[in-house]
């Protein structure tokens, strides 16, 4: 989760820097021609900035994907262990019930005079 937050922070930092630079250029006391040249240079740098942002987002997505896969694998392992434990407990309980039924059945089948002694 911290990887996701750091990716969002980096993305926000890049976008904030770009917006701050544009606002600074527009508010600066320069001649129109100089301002237009700076805007043109900034506009030319936008594809590179977008590519950097895209790379950063892709890197964070890959990290998040790897983390999700690790979590999924550990969840599957725990699920398999829980199912195996449930099957084992069911088999033990079945043996107990069968033993009790066998005892009850053998006591019912005894002749009456054996029960009196």
N, C-alpha and C positions, 0 to 999 in steps of 0.2 A: 504494500500500500504506500510505503514511503517513496518507492520508485515512481508511482503515479503522481504523487504530490510534487516531487522534484521535477518531473517532466512538465507538469502544469506551470510550475514556477518559472522554469526556463522559457517556456513558450510565452508566458505573460511578460517576462522580462524583455524578450526580443520584440514583441508587439509594442510594449510600452515605450521601449527605446525608439522604435521607428516613429510612433505617433509623437513622441516628445521632440524628435528631431524635426519632423514636419512642422509642428506648432512653433518651434523655435525659429525655424527659417521664415515662416510667415509673419512672425511678430518682430523679427529683427529689422532695425532701421537701415535698410539697404535700398539701393535703387531697384526699380522694377526689373531691369535687365539682369542684374546680379542675382536677384531672387529667382528669376526664371531659370538661370543657369544652374543654380543650386538645386532647384526643384527637378530639373532635368537629370542632374547627376544622381539625385536621390531616387528618382524613378528608374534610372538605369540599374541602380543597386537593388531594387525591389525583387527581381527574379532570384538573385543570389540569396537574399534574405529569406525569401519564401522556400528556397531549396534547403537552406540551413534549418529552417523551422520544420520542414517536412522530414528531414533526416532525423532531427531530434525527436519528433513525434513517433517516427517509425522505430527508433531505438527503444523508446519507452514502451511502445506497444509490444515489441519483441520480448523485453524483460518481463512485462506483465504476462504475456503468453507463457513464457517459461515457468513463471511462478505459478500460474494457474495449472499447468500440466503437472508440476511437482505436487501441488495440493490435491489434484485429482487422483494421482497415483497413490498417495498416502491414504486418501479416502477409500479407494478401491481395496487396498490392503486391509484396512480396518473392517470394511464390509465383509470381505471374504473370511476374516478371522471370526467375526460375529456370526456369520452363517454357519461356519464349521462348529463353533461352540454351541449354537442352537441345535444343530443336528446331533451332536454328541449328547447333549442334555436330553433330547427327545429319546434317543436310543436307551440311555440309562433309565429314564422314567418308564419306558415300555418294558424293560427287563423287570423292574420293580413290580409293575402292575401284573405282568405275566406270572411272576413268582407268587404274588398274593392270590391270584386266581387259581393257580395250581394248588396252593395250600388249602384254599377254601373248597375246591373241588374234591380234594382227597379227604377232607374232613366230612363232607357230605356223603361220600361213597362208603364210609366206614359202617359196619353193621352197628345196630343200636346197642347190642350188648357190649361192644368194645368201648363205646362212649361212657357206659355206666361204670366201668372199672377205673 
